[in-house]
Amino acid sequence: MLKDASVEVDPLGDLNTEAERKLGQLVLEKYDTEFYILHRYPLAVRLFYTMHCYDNPTYSNSFDVFILLLPYFSNFK
């Protein structure tokens, strides 16, 4: 969604605050909700003890929940 909105992001990097807010805005416009979940973050930007995905070790087995365009909580294995 960010790429389609001409927002440059590193596919293996972390999202900055501006990108997170833009994504929240895009989700709100497209799906009429202020709630979304991002999962499978790049492992390089997560804590060192975060478990990698079983099918792609480049990504982590983790997620972040966003409500009202702000991060609400995170979880990982």
C-alpha positions in Angstrom: 0.0 0.0 0.0 2.8 2.4 0.8 4.6 1.6 -2.5 1.4 2.3 -4.4 1.1 5.7 -2.5 4.7 6.6 -3.7 6.1 6.2 -0.1 9.6 4.8 -0.3 10.4 2.2 2.3 13.2 -0.3 2.6 11.6 -3.8 2.3 14.0 -5.1 4.9 14.1 -2.1 7.1 11.8 -0.7 9.8 9.0 1.7 9.2 9.5 5.2 10.5 6.7 7.1 12.3 5.7 9.0 9.1 5.4 5.7 7.1 3.3 4.2 10.0 1.0 7.1 10.0 0.6 7.1 6.3 -0.1 3.4 6.3 -2.8 4.0 8.9 -4.3 6.7 6.8 -4.3 4.4 3.7 -6.0 1.6 5.7 -8.6 4.0 7.0 -9.4 5.3 3.5 -9.5 1.8 1.9 -11.0 -0.3 4.6 -12.8 2.2 6.8 -11.1 1.0 10.0 -8.5 2.4 12.3 -7.3 -1.0 13.3 -4.6 -3.0 11.5 -1.9 -5.5 12.2 1.6 -5.7 10.6 3.3 -9.1 10.8 6.5 -10.7 9.6 8.8 -7.8 10.2 12.3 -8.0 8.8 14.3 -9.9 11.4 17.2 -7.4 11.2 15.0 -4.7 12.8 13.6 -6.8 15.6 15.1 -7.7 19.0 17.9 -10.3 18.7 15.8 -12.9 20.5 12.8 -12.7 18.2 12.2 -16.0 16.5 12.5 -16.1 12.7 9.7 -17.2 10.4 9.7 -20.9 9.7 9.5 -20.5 5.9 11.8 -17.4 5.5 14.5 -16.6 8.0 14.8 -13.1 6.7 11.6 -12.2 8.5 10.5 -12.5 12.1 7.6 -14.3 13.7 6.2 -11.1 15.2 3.5 -8.6 14.8 2.5 -5.1 15.8 -1.1 -3.9 16.3 -2.1 -0.4 15.4 -5.2 1.4 16.6 -6.1 5.0 15.7 -3.0 5.3 13.5 -0.6 4.6 16.5 1.2 1.5 17.5 -0.8 -0.1 20.3 1.2 -3.2 21.2 3.8 -5.7 19.9 4.3 -9.4 20.3 6.8 -12.0 19.2 8.0 -15.5 19.8 
